[in-house]
Amino acid sequence: MGQKVNPISFRLGVINTWNSKWFANRREFADLFLADIELRKAINLKLTTADVTKIEIERSAKKVTVNVYAAKPGMIIGKGGVMIEDLKDFLKKKFKQNFDVNIHEITDPDLNALLIGRMVASQIERRIAYRRAVKMSMQKALEAGAKGIKIRTAGRLNGVEISREELFKEGSIPLHTLRANIDYAKAEARTTYGVIGIQVWIYKGLVFKKKQAMAEVAAPKKQ
């Protein structure tokens, strides 16, 4: 099963949580679901240069809280927080709601699957050999502490007539293990001879925090 589904959604409720956190009845659910999609599109278009990797949305009765995770938070906040206020005004005008925006920095960009996928894509678009781009990115991830990384490229690699796919792997990627912390992302390199698809899996180790937290709650408190 772990080989056939998205590794992040496969672990929802075990070690991963949902990026949208709100409750709605049957009538409102579809509208809020589509609103979340439009909100993420608008933020990604507005912050294309900030390397946004994840957007979490929390809805309450009066306002919407948006947590933006980016590798370049300074480009979102701006000098004196001017740009983040512009972002709040932009979202308020577009979606007619009050927004509270929090910016979080990605401290380890070499361990982020989306950033690695984008980096490989940008190098391929600049006509760097795809094998070299992939192996350099894999080496950076392993040096940063990854226990395993897998990258799949597919399309007209090097501009050949017949499209094909090629898989690169270093270390272990236990996709069936639910407690394995695996980051996954897709990226596209748009070249003159077509689109090359890139998939990235990064294994960061096992997660036992939930079991430890449950044990602490269950343990009797000392008086």
TORPA-4810 file (N, C-alpha, C, O; in nm, 3 decimals):
<nodes>
NODE_1_0.084_-0.121_0.000_0.000_0.000_0.000_0.087_0.126_0.000_0.056_0.225_-0.066_M
NODE_2_0.197_0.121_0.075_0.283_0.239_0.083_0.347_0.277_-0.049_0.391_0.390_-0.067_G
NODE_3_0.352_0.180_-0.144_0.411_0.209_-0.274_0.311_0.276_-0.369_0.350_0.326_-0.474_Q
NODE_4_0.183_0.276_-0.333_0.080_0.318_-0.430_0.014_0.451_-0.398_-0.056_0.507_-0.482_K
NODE_5_0.035_0.504_-0.277_-0.034_0.626_-0.236_0.068_0.732_-0.196_0.187_0.703_-0.179_V
NODE_6_0.020_0.855_-0.181_0.106_0.964_-0.135_0.158_0.934_0.006_0.078_0.909_0.096_N
NODE_7_0.291_0.936_0.026_0.345_0.900_0.159_0.297_0.991_0.271_0.292_0.948_0.386_P
NODE_8_0.262_1.116_0.240_0.217_1.209_0.343_0.074_1.177_0.384_0.044_1.167_0.503_I
NODE_9_-0.016_1.160_0.287_-0.155_1.128_0.320_-0.167_0.988_0.380_-0.259_0.963_0.459_S
NODE_10_-0.078_0.898_0.345_-0.079_0.762_0.400_-0.056_0.764_0.551_-0.099_0.673_0.621_F
NODE_11_0.012_0.867_0.601_0.047_0.876_0.743_-0.038_0.977_0.820_-0.007_1.010_0.934_R
NODE_12_-0.145_1.027_0.758_-0.233_1.120_0.827_-0.297_1.052_0.949_-0.349_0.941_0.939_L
NODE_13_-0.292_1.122_1.061_-0.348_1.067_1.183_-0.252_0.978_1.260_-0.283_0.938_1.372_G
NODE_14_-0.135_0.947_1.201_-0.035_0.866_1.269_0.081_0.953_1.313_0.104_0.973_1.432_V
NODE_15_0.155_1.006_1.216_0.262_1.101_1.249_0.242_1.235_1.178_0.306_1.334_1.213_I
NODE_16_0.154_1.240_1.079_0.124_1.364_1.008_-0.015_1.414_1.045_-0.101_1.337_1.088_N
NODE_17_-0.035_1.544_1.028_-0.167_1.602_1.052_-0.213_1.675_0.927_-0.137_1.689_0.831_T
NODE_18_-0.337_1.722_0.927_-0.395_1.784_0.810_-0.347_1.929_0.795_-0.323_1.997_0.895_W
NODE_19_-0.334_1.974_0.670_-0.293_2.113_0.645_-0.411_2.210_0.658_-0.389_2.331_0.672_N
NODE_20_-0.532_2.160_0.654_-0.651_2.243_0.678_-0.720_2.191_0.803_-0.755_2.074_0.812_S
NODE_21_-0.741_2.281_0.901_-0.798_2.240_1.028_-0.923_2.323_1.057_-0.914_2.437_1.103_K
NODE_22_-1.039_2.265_1.028_-1.166_2.331_1.056_-1.277_2.227_1.048_-1.258_2.116_0.997_W
NODE_23_-1.393_2.266_1.099_-1.509_2.177_1.095_-1.622_2.249_1.022_-1.643_2.369_1.039_F
NODE_24_-1.696_2.173_0.940_-1.809_2.231_0.868_-1.916_2.124_0.849_-1.887_2.004_0.846_A
NODE_25_-2.041_2.169_0.835_-2.148_2.074_0.807_-2.150_2.040_0.658_-2.068_2.090_0.581_N
NODE_26_-2.244_1.957_0.619_-2.246_1.909_0.479_-2.267_2.022_0.379_-2.210_2.019_0.269_R
NODE_27_-2.346_2.121_0.416_-2.374_2.230_0.322_-2.254_2.321_0.301_-2.233_2.372_0.191_R
NODE_28_-2.174_2.341_0.405_-2.062_2.435_0.396_-1.931_2.370_0.354_-1.838_2.439_0.312_E
NODE_29_-1.923_2.238_0.365_-1.794_2.172_0.347_-1.734_2.198_0.208_-1.617_2.234_0.197_F
NODE_30_-1.814_2.180_0.103_-1.762_2.195_-0.034_-1.714_2.338_-0.059_-1.609_2.358_-0.122_A
NODE_31_-1.789_2.437_-0.010_-1.749_2.576_-0.031_-1.618_2.607_0.040_-1.531_2.674_-0.017_D
NODE_32_-1.602_2.561_0.163_-1.479_2.587_0.238_-1.361_2.510_0.177_-1.248_2.561_0.175_L
NODE_33_-1.387_2.390_0.129_-1.281_2.311_0.065_-1.227_2.383_-0.059_-1.106_2.393_-0.078_F
NODE_34_-1.317_2.433_-0.144_-1.276_2.507_-0.263_-1.210_2.640_-0.226_-1.118_2.686_-0.294_L
NODE_35_-1.258_2.702_-0.117_-1.198_2.828_-0.071_-1.053_2.806_-0.027_-0.968_2.891_-0.051_A
NODE_36_-1.025_2.692_0.038_-0.888_2.661_0.077_-0.797_2.646_-0.044_-0.683_2.692_-0.043_D
NODE_37_-0.848_2.581_-0.149_-0.769_2.564_-0.272_-0.738_2.699_-0.335_-0.624_2.724_-0.375_I
NODE_38_-0.839_2.786_-0.343_-0.817_2.918_-0.402_-0.724_3.003_-0.316_-0.643_3.080_-0.369_E
NODE_39_-0.735_2.988_-0.184_-0.648_3.064_-0.094_-0.502_3.022_-0.111_-0.413_3.108_-0.115_L
NODE_40_-0.477_2.894_-0.122_-0.340_2.847_-0.143_-0.285_2.893_-0.278_-0.169_2.931_-0.288_R
NODE_41_-0.369_2.889_-0.381_-0.325_2.937_-0.513_-0.288_3.084_-0.507_-0.185_3.124_-0.562_K
NODE_42_-0.370_3.165_-0.442_-0.346_3.309_-0.434_-0.217_3.339_-0.359_-0.140_3.426_-0.400_A
NODE_43_-0.193_3.268_-0.248_-0.071_3.292_-0.170_0.052_3.249_-0.247_0.153_3.319_-0.245_I
NODE_44_0.046_3.135_-0.315_0.161_3.087_-0.392_0.194_3.181_-0.507_0.311_3.203_-0.538_N
NODE_45_0.091_3.237_-0.572_0.116_3.333_-0.680_0.173_3.463_-0.627_0.257_3.526_-0.692_L
NODE_46_0.128_3.504_-0.510_0.175_3.628_-0.450_0.318_3.615_-0.399_0.393_3.712_-0.399_K
NODE_47_0.356_3.496_-0.354_0.486_3.475_-0.290_0.572_3.377_-0.370_0.631_3.285_-0.313_L
NODE_48_0.580_3.397_-0.500_0.653_3.303_-0.585_0.803_3.305_-0.556_0.869_3.203_-0.576_T
NODE_49_0.858_3.416_-0.510_1.003_3.426_-0.489_1.046_3.388_-0.348_1.165_3.390_-0.317_T
NODE_50_0.952_3.353_-0.261_0.985_3.326_-0.121_1.006_3.178_-0.091_1.034_3.143_0.023_A
NODE_51_0.994_3.091_-0.191_1.010_2.946_-0.173_0.916_2.893_-0.067_0.959_2.833_0.032_D
NODE_52_0.786_2.914_-0.087_0.684_2.863_0.006_0.672_2.713_-0.013_0.654_2.665_-0.126_V
NODE_53_0.680_2.638_0.096_0.673_2.492_0.087_0.542_2.436_0.141_0.495_2.332_0.094_T
NODE_54_0.482_2.502_0.239_0.358_2.450_0.299_0.273_2.565_0.351_0.325_2.663_0.404_K
NODE_55_0.141_2.551_0.336_0.045_2.651_0.387_-0.060_2.579_0.469_-0.133_2.494_0.418_I
NODE_56_-0.066_2.612_0.598_-0.167_2.554_0.688_-0.277_2.657_0.712_-0.251_2.775_0.731_E
NODE_57_-0.402_2.609_0.710_-0.517_2.697_0.724_-0.602_2.650_0.842_-0.640_2.534_0.850_I
NODE_58_-0.630_2.743_0.933_-0.717_2.715_1.048_-0.832_2.816_1.045_-0.809_2.937_1.043_E
NODE_59_-0.954_2.767_1.047_-1.071_2.854_1.037_-1.147_2.856_1.169_-1.170_2.751_1.231_R
NODE_60_-1.185_2.975_1.212_-1.274_2.992_1.327_-1.394_3.073_1.281_-1.408_3.104_1.163_S
NODE_61_-1.481_3.107_1.374_-1.604_3.178_1.336_-1.576_3.319_1.283_-1.649_3.367_1.197_A
NODE_62_-1.471_3.386_1.335_-1.450_3.526_1.301_-1.330_3.551_1.208_-1.328_3.652_1.138_K
NODE_63_-1.232_3.462_1.206_-1.115_3.489_1.124_-1.052_3.359_1.075_-1.088_3.250_1.120_K
NODE_64_-0.958_3.375_0.982_-0.884_3.263_0.925_-0.737_3.281_0.959_-0.679_3.386_0.931_V
NODE_65_-0.677_3.180_1.019_-0.534_3.185_1.052_-0.458_3.105_0.948_-0.489_2.988_0.922_T
NODE_66_-0.358_3.169_0.888_-0.277_3.106_0.782_-0.133_3.097_0.830_-0.072_3.199_0.863_V
NODE_67_-0.078_2.977_0.835_0.062_2.955_0.869_0.139_2.922_0.742_0.116_2.820_0.678_N
NODE_68_0.231_3.011_0.705_0.308_2.996_0.582_0.450_2.953_0.618_0.518_3.020_0.695_V
NODE_69_0.494_2.841_0.560_0.630_2.791_0.583_0.711_2.820_0.456_0.674_2.777_0.347_Y
NODE_70_0.820_2.895_0.471_0.898_2.939_0.356_1.047_2.936_0.387_1.087_2.951_0.503_A
NODE_71_1.129_2.917_0.283_1.274_2.917_0.301_1.329_3.059_0.307_1.439_3.081_0.359_A
NODE_72_1.252_3.156_0.255_1.297_3.296_0.257_1.189_3.383_0.323_1.119_3.457_0.255_K
NODE_73_1.176_3.373_0.455_1.068_3.449_0.522_1.086_3.599_0.514_0.987_3.673_0.519_P
NODE_74_1.209_3.647_0.502_1.233_3.790_0.495_1.167_3.855_0.374_1.128_3.971_0.379_G
NODE_75_1.154_3.779_0.264_1.090_3.832_0.144_0.939_3.844_0.162_0.874_3.917_0.087_M
NODE_76_0.883_3.772_0.260_0.739_3.782_0.287_0.711_3.894_0.387_0.617_3.971_0.371_I
NODE_77_0.795_3.901_0.490_0.771_3.999_0.597_0.804_4.140_0.550_0.727_4.233_0.575_I
NODE_78_0.918_4.157_0.482_0.958_4.290_0.436_1.015_4.376_0.549_1.014_4.336_0.665_G
NODE_79_1.062_4.492_0.514_1.121_4.583_0.611_1.013_4.640_0.702_0.920_4.707_0.656_K
NODE_80_1.027_4.613_0.833_0.928_4.663_0.928_0.793_4.595_0.918_0.694_4.646_0.970_G
NODE_81_0.786_4.480_0.851_0.660_4.407_0.839_0.562_4.468_0.741_0.442_4.443_0.750_G
NODE_82_0.611_4.549_0.646_0.522_4.617_0.552_0.459_4.517_0.454_0.340_4.525_0.425_V
NODE_83_0.541_4.424_0.404_0.491_4.333_0.301_0.388_4.234_0.356_0.295_4.194_0.285_M
NODE_84_0.405_4.195_0.481_0.307_4.101_0.537_0.173_4.170_0.560_0.068_4.107_0.550_I
NODE_85_0.175_4.300_0.592_0.049_4.375_0.604_-0.018_4.389_0.468_-0.140_4.381_0.457_E
NODE_86_0.064_4.408_0.363_0.008_4.412_0.227_-0.057_4.279_0.191_-0.161_4.275_0.125_D
NODE_87_0.007_4.169_0.234_-0.049_4.036_0.207_-0.183_4.018_0.277_-0.276_3.963_0.219_L
NODE_88_-0.192_4.062_0.403_-0.319_4.052_0.477_-0.429_4.134_0.408_-0.542_4.087_0.395_K
NODE_89_-0.395_4.256_0.364_-0.494_4.341_0.295_-0.537_4.277_0.164_-0.655_4.281_0.129_D
NODE_90_-0.442_4.218_0.091_-0.473_4.150_-0.036_-0.570_4.035_-0.014_-0.667_4.022_-0.088_F
NODE_91_-0.544_3.952_0.088_-0.631_3.838_0.115_-0.768_3.883_0.165_-0.870_3.822_0.132_L
NODE_92_-0.771_3.991_0.245_-0.899_4.041_0.296_-0.987_4.093_0.183_-1.108_4.069_0.182_K
NODE_93_-0.928_4.164_0.088_-1.005_4.217_-0.025_-1.053_4.106_-0.117_-1.164_4.111_-0.170_K
NODE_94_-0.969_4.005_-0.136_-1.002_3.899_-0.231_-1.104_3.801_-0.176_-1.193_3.758_-0.249_K
NODE_95_-1.093_3.767_-0.046_-1.180_3.664_0.011_-1.283_3.717_0.110_-1.364_3.640_0.163_F
NODE_96_-1.282_3.848_0.136_-1.383_3.912_0.222_-1.387_3.853_0.363_-1.494_3.834_0.421_K
NODE_97_-1.267_3.824_0.417_-1.256_3.771_0.553_-1.136_3.834_0.622_-1.048_3.891_0.558_Q
NODE_98_-1.134_3.821_0.755_-1.019_3.869_0.831_-0.915_3.757_0.840_-0.947_3.642_0.870_N
NODE_99_-0.790_3.794_0.814_-0.683_3.695_0.811_-0.575_3.729_0.912_-0.540_3.846_0.932_F
NODE_100_-0.524_3.625_0.975_-0.407_3.636_1.062_-0.299_3.549_1.000_-0.313_3.427_0.994_D
NODE_101_-0.190_3.610_0.953_-0.085_3.538_0.879_0.038_3.524_0.967_0.091_3.623_1.018_V
NODE_102_0.084_3.401_0.984_0.207_3.371_1.059_0.310_3.313_0.964_0.278_3.224_0.884_N
NODE_103_0.433_3.361_0.971_0.540_3.316_0.882_0.638_3.229_0.961_0.684_3.268_1.068_I
NODE_104_0.670_3.112_0.907_0.764_3.021_0.970_0.879_2.993_0.873_0.857_2.977_0.752_H
NODE_105_0.999_2.988_0.926_1.117_2.967_0.841_1.150_2.817_0.831_1.143_2.744_0.929_E
NODE_106_1.184_2.774_0.709_1.234_2.639_0.688_1.382_2.639_0.721_1.463_2.693_0.645_I
NODE_107_1.418_2.578_0.834_1.557_2.585_0.880_1.649_2.487_0.807_1.771_2.506_0.806_T
NODE_108_1.593_2.382_0.747_1.674_2.282_0.677_1.623_2.263_0.533_1.560_2.162_0.504_D
NODE_109_1.650_2.358_0.444_1.599_2.349_0.307_1.651_2.227_0.230_1.585_2.180_0.137_P
NODE_110_1.770_2.176_0.268_1.824_2.059_0.199_1.753_1.930_0.237_1.780_1.825_0.178_D
NODE_111_1.662_1.936_0.335_1.583_1.820_0.375_1.436_1.837_0.338_1.351_1.762_0.386_L
NODE_112_1.405_1.933_0.255_1.268_1.958_0.212_1.250_1.906_0.070_1.318_1.950_-0.022_N
NODE_113_1.157_1.813_0.052_1.140_1.747_-0.078_1.097_1.845_-0.186_1.144_1.836_-0.300_A
NODE_114_1.008_1.940_-0.152_0.961_2.034_-0.253_1.073_2.126_-0.300_1.084_2.154_-0.419_L
NODE_115_1.156_2.175_-0.206_1.265_2.263_-0.244_1.369_2.189_-0.328_1.424_2.246_-0.422_L
NODE_116_1.396_2.064_-0.294_1.490_1.985_-0.374_1.434_1.961_-0.514_1.507_1.970_-0.613_I
NODE_117_1.305_1.930_-0.523_1.244_1.911_-0.654_1.249_2.036_-0.739_1.278_2.030_-0.859_G
NODE_118_1.222_2.151_-0.677_1.230_2.277_-0.751_1.372_2.308_-0.795_1.394_2.361_-0.904_R
NODE_119_1.470_2.276_-0.710_1.609_2.302_-0.743_1.653_2.217_-0.863_1.719_2.267_-0.954_M
NODE_120_1.615_2.089_-0.863_1.647_2.002_-0.976_1.579_2.052_-1.103_1.639_2.053_-1.210_V
NODE_121_1.452_2.095_-1.090_1.378_2.146_-1.206_1.444_2.271_-1.264_1.458_2.283_-1.385_A
NODE_122_1.484_2.363_-1.177_1.547_2.487_-1.226_1.680_2.458_-1.294_1.714_2.525_-1.392_S
NODE_123_1.757_2.360_-1.245_1.883_2.326_-1.308_1.861_2.261_-1.444_1.935_2.287_-1.538_Q
NODE_124_1.758_2.176_-1.454_1.726_2.115_-1.583_1.682_2.221_-1.683_1.718_2.215_-1.800_I
NODE_125_1.603_2.318_-1.636_1.560_2.427_-1.725_1.677_2.512_-1.773_1.671_2.570_-1.881_E
NODE_126_1.784_2.518_-1.692_1.904_2.591_-1.734_1.999_2.503_-1.815_2.115_2.539_-1.836_R
NODE_127_1.950_2.388_-1.859_2.021_2.295_-1.947_2.141_2.229_-1.881_2.239_2.194_-1.947_R
NODE_128_2.132_2.212_-1.751_2.231_2.130_-1.681_2.186_1.984_-1.693_2.067_1.956_-1.685_I
NODE_129_2.280_1.891_-1.712_2.246_1.750_-1.727_2.165_1.701_-1.607_2.201_1.727_-1.493_A
NODE_130_2.056_1.632_-1.635_1.965_1.594_-1.526_2.031_1.499_-1.427_2.003_1.506_-1.307_Y
NODE_131_2.119_1.410_-1.474_2.188_1.318_-1.381_2.274_1.397_-1.282_2.275_1.367_-1.163_R
NODE_132_2.345_1.495_-1.332_2.430_1.576_-1.246_2.346_1.653_-1.145_2.381_1.659_-1.027_R
NODE_133_2.235_1.714_-1.191_2.148_1.792_-1.102_2.090_1.704_-0.993_2.085_1.744_-0.876_A
NODE_134_2.046_1.584_-1.029_1.985_1.493_-0.931_2.088_1.447_-0.830_2.061_1.447_-0.710_V
NODE_135_2.205_1.406_-0.875_2.307_1.352_-0.784_2.360_1.460_-0.689_2.391_1.431_-0.574_K
NODE_136_2.372_1.584_-0.737_2.414_1.693_-0.649_2.311_1.717_-0.540_2.348_1.737_-0.424_M
NODE_137_2.183_1.716_-0.575_2.077_1.738_-0.477_2.071_1.624_-0.375_2.051_1.647_-0.256_S
NODE_138_2.089_1.501_-0.422_2.089_1.386_-0.332_2.206_1.394_-0.234_2.190_1.363_-0.116_M
NODE_139_2.321_1.434_-0.283_2.438_1.445_-0.196_2.416_1.551_-0.087_2.453_1.530_0.028_Q
NODE_140_2.356_1.664_-0.125_2.327_1.770_-0.027_2.231_1.720_0.081_2.249_1.749_0.199_K
NODE_141_2.129_1.646_0.040_2.032_1.595_0.136_2.096_1.497_0.234_2.069_1.502_0.354_A
NODE_142_2.180_1.409_0.183_2.247_1.311_0.269_2.343_1.379_0.365_2.354_1.340_0.481_L
NODE_143_2.412_1.481_0.317_2.503_1.556_0.405_2.427_1.633_0.512_2.480_1.657_0.621_E
NODE_144_2.302_1.673_0.481_2.221_1.748_0.577_2.158_1.658_0.684_2.101_1.708_0.781_A
NODE_145_2.169_1.526_0.667_2.118_1.435_0.769_2.009_1.340_0.724_1.954_1.267_0.807_G
NODE_146_1.975_1.338_0.596_1.873_1.246_0.547_1.925_1.102_0.555_2.042_1.076_0.528_A
NODE_147_1.836_1.009_0.593_1.875_0.868_0.599_1.852_0.796_0.467_1.900_0.684_0.448_K
NODE_148_1.781_0.861_0.378_1.757_0.802_0.247_1.687_0.903_0.158_1.612_0.988_0.206_G
NODE_149_1.710_0.893_0.028_1.645_0.984_-0.068_1.626_0.910_-0.199_1.712_0.834_-0.243_I
NODE_150_1.512_0.935_-0.261_1.481_0.876_-0.390_1.424_0.984_-0.480_1.335_1.059_-0.439_K
NODE_151_1.474_0.993_-0.602_1.428_1.092_-0.700_1.397_1.021_-0.830_1.479_0.946_-0.883_I
NODE_152_1.277_1.045_-0.882_1.237_0.988_-1.011_1.216_1.101_-1.110_1.144_1.196_-1.082_R
NODE_153_1.278_1.090_-1.225_1.259_1.187_-1.334_1.193_1.115_-1.451_1.223_0.999_-1.477_T
NODE_154_1.103_1.185_-1.521_1.032_1.123_-1.633_1.003_1.229_-1.738_0.974_1.344_-1.706_A
NODE_155_1.011_1.187_-1.864_0.986_1.279_-1.975_1.092_1.261_-2.083_1.160_1.158_-2.088_G
NODE_156_1.106_1.359_-2.167_1.206_1.356_-2.274_1.341_1.399_-2.216_1.387_1.511_-2.240_R
NODE_157_1.401_1.310_-2.140_1.526_1.340_-2.072_1.637_1.366_-2.174_1.657_1.290_-2.268_L
NODE_158_1.708_1.477_-2.153_1.813_1.521_-2.245_1.762_1.547_-2.386_1.841_1.552_-2.480_N
NODE_159_1.631_1.564_-2.401_1.574_1.601_-2.530_1.561_1.487_-2.629_1.546_1.512_-2.749_G
NODE_160_1.566_1.363_-2.582_1.555_1.249_-2.674_1.413_1.240_-2.729_1.320_1.299_-2.674_V
NODE_161_1.396_1.165_-2.838_1.266_1.157_-2.904_1.164_1.079_-2.821_1.047_1.118_-2.815_E
NODE_162_1.208_0.971_-2.759_1.115_0.886_-2.683_1.130_0.916_-2.534_1.241_0.912_-2.480_I
NODE_163_1.019_0.945_-2.470_1.023_0.976_-2.326_1.049_0.849_-2.246_1.012_0.739_-2.288_S
NODE_164_1.111_0.866_-2.133_1.139_0.753_-2.044_1.148_0.805_-1.901_1.143_0.926_-1.878_R
NODE_165_1.160_0.715_-1.807_1.178_0.757_-1.668_1.304_0.692_-1.612_1.344_0.584_-1.653_E
NODE_166_1.365_0.762_-1.517_1.487_0.712_-1.455_1.478_0.736_-1.304_1.434_0.841_-1.259_E
NODE_167_1.521_0.636_-1.228_1.509_0.641_-1.082_1.648_0.642_-1.019_1.736_0.565_-1.057_L
NODE_168_1.666_0.733_-0.922_1.791_0.744_-0.847_1.758_0.723_-0.699_1.661_0.778_-0.648_F
NODE_169_1.841_0.644_-0.631_1.812_0.615_-0.491_1.940_0.600_-0.411_2.037_0.540_-0.457_K
NODE_170_1.940_0.658_-0.290_2.049_0.644_-0.195_1.990_0.621_-0.057_1.896_0.689_-0.018_E
NODE_171_2.044_0.526_0.017_1.994_0.498_0.150_1.864_0.419_0.147_1.832_0.357_0.045_G
NODE_172_1.790_0.421_0.256_1.666_0.344_0.268_1.544_0.435_0.265_1.548_0.547_0.316_S
NODE_173_1.437_0.387_0.203_1.308_0.460_0.198_1.198_0.362_0.240_1.136_0.301_0.153_I
NODE_174_1.171_0.346_0.369_1.070_0.249_0.415_0.928_0.303_0.399_0.871_0.355_0.495_P
NODE_175_0.871_0.292_0.281_0.741_0.352_0.251_0.627_0.282_0.326_0.522_0.344_0.348_L
NODE_176_0.644_0.156_0.365_0.536_0.084_0.433_0.534_0.113_0.582_0.432_0.090_0.648_H
NODE_177_0.643_0.163_0.638_0.649_0.189_0.782_0.578_0.318_0.816_0.622_0.425_0.773_T
NODE_178_0.470_0.311_0.891_0.388_0.430_0.917_0.459_0.531_1.005_0.432_0.651_0.993_L
NODE_179_0.546_0.488_1.093_0.615_0.583_1.180_0.739_0.644_1.112_0.808_0.726_1.174_R
NODE_180_0.768_0.606_0.988_0.881_0.663_0.915_0.844_0.803_0.867_0.742_0.822_0.801_A
NODE_181_0.927_0.900_0.899_0.904_1.040_0.859_0.956_1.058_0.717_1.076_1.075_0.696_N
NODE_182_0.865_1.054_0.620_0.902_1.065_0.479_0.837_1.189_0.419_0.715_1.204_0.422_I
NODE_183_0.920_1.276_0.365_0.870_1.395_0.296_0.863_1.364_0.146_0.953_1.300_0.091_D
NODE_184_0.755_1.410_0.082_0.732_1.377_-0.060_0.682_1.500_-0.133_0.604_1.578_-0.078_Y
NODE_185_0.726_1.517_-0.256_0.680_1.632_-0.335_0.700_1.604_-0.483_0.778_1.517_-0.523_A
NODE_186_0.628_1.681_-0.564_0.640_1.675_-0.709_0.683_1.812_-0.762_0.650_1.915_-0.703_K
NODE_187_0.757_1.812_-0.872_0.797_1.937_-0.938_0.801_1.913_-1.088_0.803_1.798_-1.134_A
NODE_188_0.802_2.021_-1.164_0.805_2.011_-1.311_0.912_2.103_-1.366_0.925_2.218_-1.324_E
NODE_189_0.988_2.051_-1.461_1.085_2.133_-1.534_1.029_2.157_-1.674_1.012_2.063_-1.752_A
NODE_190_1.002_2.282_-1.706_0.944_2.316_-1.837_1.055_2.356_-1.932_1.108_2.467_-1.925_R
NODE_191_1.090_2.264_-2.021_1.199_2.284_-2.115_1.143_2.308_-2.255_1.022_2.298_-2.278_T
NODE_192_1.232_2.341_-2.349_1.189_2.367_-2.487_1.141_2.240_-2.556_1.066_2.247_-2.653_T
NODE_193_1.183_2.124_-2.506_1.142_1.997_-2.568_1.033_1.925_-2.488_1.005_1.809_-2.514_Y
NODE_194_0.973_1.993_-2.390_0.862_1.934_-2.316_0.879_1.946_-2.166_0.977_2.002_-2.117_G
NODE_195_0.782_1.893_-2.094_0.782_1.898_-1.948_0.845_1.771_-1.892_0.812_1.661_-1.935_V
NODE_196_0.936_1.789_-1.797_0.998_1.676_-1.728_0.945_1.674_-1.586_0.958_1.771_-1.511_I
NODE_197_0.886_1.562_-1.548_0.831_1.547_-1.414_0.937_1.497_-1.317_1.022_1.416_-1.352_G
NODE_198_0.930_1.546_-1.194_1.027_1.510_-1.090_0.951_1.474_-0.963_0.866_1.552_-0.918_I
NODE_199_0.980_1.358_-0.906_0.925_1.317_-0.778_1.040_1.296_-0.680_1.144_1.242_-0.715_Q
NODE_200_1.018_1.341_-0.555_1.123_1.334_-0.453_1.067_1.271_-0.326_0.963_1.314_-0.276_V
NODE_201_1.137_1.171_-0.274_1.107_1.112_-0.144_1.230_1.132_-0.055_1.342_1.103_-0.098_W
NODE_202_1.212_1.179_0.067_1.322_1.195_0.163_1.283_1.128_0.294_1.180_1.159_0.353_I
NODE_203_1.367_1.036_0.339_1.345_0.966_0.466_1.431_1.032_0.573_1.553_1.038_0.561_Y
NODE_204_1.364_1.081_0.679_1.433_1.157_0.784_1.447_1.081_0.915_1.504_1.134_1.011_K
NODE_205_1.398_0.959_0.922_1.408_0.881_1.045_1.271_0.843_1.099_1.169_0.878_1.040_G
NODE_206_1.270_0.771_1.210_1.145_0.725_1.272_1.094_0.825_1.374_1.172_0.897_1.437_L
NODE_207_0.962_0.830_1.390_0.897_0.923_1.482_0.829_0.842_1.592_0.746_0.755_1.564_V
NODE_208_0.864_0.871_1.717_0.804_0.803_1.832_0.738_0.902_1.927_0.699_0.864_2.037_F
NODE_209_0.726_1.029_1.886_0.677_1.133_1.976_0.536_1.105_2.024_0.503_1.131_2.140_K
NODE_210_0.451_1.053_1.937_0.312_1.031_1.974_0.302_0.927_2.085_0.224_0.943_2.179_K
NODE_211_0.380_0.819_2.074_0.379_0.715_2.176_0.429_0.770_2.309_0.375_0.739_2.415_K
NODE_212_0.534_0.851_2.302_0.589_0.909_2.425_0.487_1.002_2.491_0.471_1.000_2.613_Q
NODE_213_0.418_1.083_2.409_0.317_1.175_2.464_0.202_1.098_2.527_0.152_1.137_2.632_A
NODE_214_0.158_0.988_2.462_0.049_0.908_2.516_0.090_0.842_2.648_0.010_0.831_2.740_M
NODE_215_0.216_0.798_2.655_0.265_0.734_2.778_0.270_0.834_2.894_0.240_0.801_3.009_A
NODE_216_0.307_0.959_2.862_0.313_1.063_2.965_0.174_1.098_3.017_0.155_1.124_3.135_E
NODE_217_0.075_1.097_2.926_-0.063_1.128_2.967_-0.119_1.015_3.053_-0.187_1.039_3.153_V
NODE_218_-0.088_0.890_3.013_-0.142_0.774_3.084_-0.075_0.752_3.219_-0.135_0.695_3.310_A
NODE_219_0.050_0.798_3.233_0.124_0.775_3.358_0.064_0.858_3.470_0.029_0.975_3.449_A
NODE_220_0.051_0.802_3.589_-0.005_0.878_3.704_0.091_0.988_3.749_0.213_0.968_3.751_P
NODE_221_0.038_1.102_3.785_0.121_1.214_3.828_0.165_1.195_3.973_0.087_1.153_4.059_K
NODE_222_0.291_1.229_3.998_0.345_1.217_4.134_0.302_1.338_4.218_0.309_1.452_4.174_K
NODE_223_0.258_1.308_4.336_0.213_1.416_4.426_0.333_1.474_4.500_0.317_1.565_4.581_Q
</nodes>
